[in-house]
C-alpha cells in the first residue's frame, strides 16, 4: 500500500561454509509479508554471489520488492550489455552520468534486442578508479512488466548514489516460492 518496509533479520547471517578461497553465509529475513532466505558467498576475487529465495505462506499483494545498495565515493560512469546476444561490449559509447539529483541511469536507456521486459543481465557502474559489475543469468524469480525499470542508479542531494534493483517492479500478487541468483563483482579487488 505504498509504505516502504525495510528488511528485518529474523536470523542474522551465520557462517555456514569456509572454502580455500571463499566463505559462505546464510540468513533469513522478513520483508513486509515476504519470508526471505539469503545465501551469500564471498570469493577472493572480490565477488559476492547471492541466492535469494522469497515466499509467502498465503498469496499477498505487494507493490515492489527491491534491493538497495548505497555507494560511497564517486559514481560517474555506467553501461550495460543487452544487445548483440552476448556480454562482449557496452551498449553505448557515451557512458557518463549526470551530476544532478534523481535517477541518473535506468535500464530503459539500455539497448535491447529480442527481449521482453527490462531485465538487465550485465551492468557496470563506478568511476575511473573503481566500480561494480552486476551479473544475473536469467530473469527467473523476477516479477516484472514490460515497461517498468529493473535497475536504477539514483543520486541524492549530497551527490551519493544508490543502486536499486527491482526484483518485483509493479503491484502484483506473490504466491509460492521464487528464487533469484545474482553476483556483484567489485573492482579493483585483491585476494
Secondary structure, DSSP 4 states (H G I P E B T S, - for coil): -------EEEEEEEEEEE-SSEEEEEEEEEETTEEEEEEEEEETTSEEEEEEEEEEEEEEEES-EEEEEEE-S---EEEE--STTSSSS-S-S--B---SSEEEEEGGGS--SS--TT--SEEEEE-SS-EEEEE-S--TT-B--SSS-SEEEEE-TTS-EEEEEEEE-S-EEEEEEEEEEEEEEEES---
